[in-house]
Amino acid sequence: MKLSARNQLKGVVKAVEDGLITSKVIIDLGGGNEIISIISKQSIKELDLKPGKEAYAIIKSTEVLVGIDD
């Protein structure tokens, strides 16, 4: 995965909390640090995000995106 964003934080999905249209993804970055992102349920499905899966919190401007290795 190559991105222009410089702030890419690798971690492990700790939890996915479903909402009506969007869901909260909590990523454990290690050392007691977590980051939370609100993304669409469709994105969670496409990325197959679930607890225990490695993922990246990608910070660009005011948004936090979530990515995975192919």
C-alpha positions in Angstrom: 0.0 0.0 0.0 1.4 3.4 -1.0 -0.2 6.6 0.1 0.8 10.2 0.1 -0.2 10.6 3.8 2.8 10.6 6.0 0.9 9.7 9.3 0.3 6.0 9.0 -0.2 4.2 12.3 -0.2 0.4 12.2 -2.2 -1.4 14.8 -4.8 -4.1 15.4 -8.5 -3.7 15.3 -9.7 -3.9 18.9 -13.4 -3.5 18.2 -16.0 -2.5 15.6 -19.1 -0.9 17.1 -22.0 -1.0 14.6 -24.2 2.0 14.0 -27.1 2.6 11.7 -25.1 3.9 8.7 -21.6 4.3 10.0 -19.6 2.3 12.6 -16.8 3.0 15.1 -13.5 1.2 14.5 -11.1 1.1 17.5 -7.5 0.4 16.6 -5.0 -0.6 19.3 -1.7 1.0 18.4 0.2 -0.7 21.3 1.6 0.8 24.5 -1.9 1.6 25.7 -2.7 3.8 22.7 -5.9 3.6 20.7 -7.3 5.6 17.9 -11.0 5.6 16.8 -12.4 6.2 13.3 -16.0 6.5 12.2 -16.3 4.9 8.7 -19.2 3.6 6.6 -20.5 0.1 7.2 -19.8 -0.6 3.5 -16.1 0.2 4.1 -15.9 -2.1 7.1 -17.4 -4.9 5.0 -15.1 -4.2 2.0 -12.0 -4.2 4.3 -13.3 -7.1 6.3 -12.5 -5.3 9.5 -12.9 -7.3 12.6 -11.2 -7.6 16.0 -7.7 -9.0 15.7 -7.1 -7.9 12.1 -4.1 -5.7 11.4 -5.0 -2.3 10.0 -3.6 1.2 9.5 -5.0 4.5 10.9 -4.1 7.0 8.2 -4.3 10.6 9.2 -4.7 13.2 6.6 -5.8 16.7 7.5 -8.9 16.3 9.8 -9.8 12.8 8.8 -8.6 9.4 9.9 -8.8 6.8 7.2 -8.4 3.0 7.7 -6.3 0.8 5.3 -5.1 -2.8 5.2 -2.4 -4.6 3.3 -3.6 -6.4 0.2 
